[in-house]
Amino acid sequence: MKIMEFHWVVNTWTFRNKKQIPVSIEREAEFCFIDKSGEIETKNNSYIVTLNDNISSEEELLNEYYVKLKFPSYFGFNWNALIDCLAYLENIEQETISVYHQEFPKLETKTARIYLEILRETIAQWKKYEEHNFEVYFNISDYDKIQQIML
């Protein structure tokens, strides 16, 4: 298994004593790269989602998530809806949720970057809570492609 680690700082604002002040929040996440799905660390309480290997559009990708992560019927089939649904995942009882990409979706670079940033942020977000662990796996053959997109 090969790991791609991300460390970044989010600059935002908070309020103290009714005054808005800037704060920096450190975030971290990692993508895992494997040869085949059998390498995913399965725990007793795991929910593994394998995305199709022939996804060629944003629409197909969002539909895969809708079906395989059992999103609610009001899912809006856009990036914001994906962010919202990945933030809650209340419909999945298992503690560890692993998403495996047999092949990275054939998306335009800008769209692929948005998608990867959503995954990266979701991983970092779930690290703060004990309810779920969110893991993302890619085929090792896609390592260089993803590295280029994330530059």
Secondary structure, DSSP 4 states (H G I P E B T S, - for coil): -EEEEEEEEEEEEEEETTEEEEEEEEEEEEEEEESSGGGS---TTEEEEEE-TT--SHHHHHHHHHHHTT--TT--SSHHHHHHHHHH-TT---SEEEEEESS-----HHHHHHHHHHHHHHHHHHTT-SS-EEEEEEEGGGHHHHHHHH-
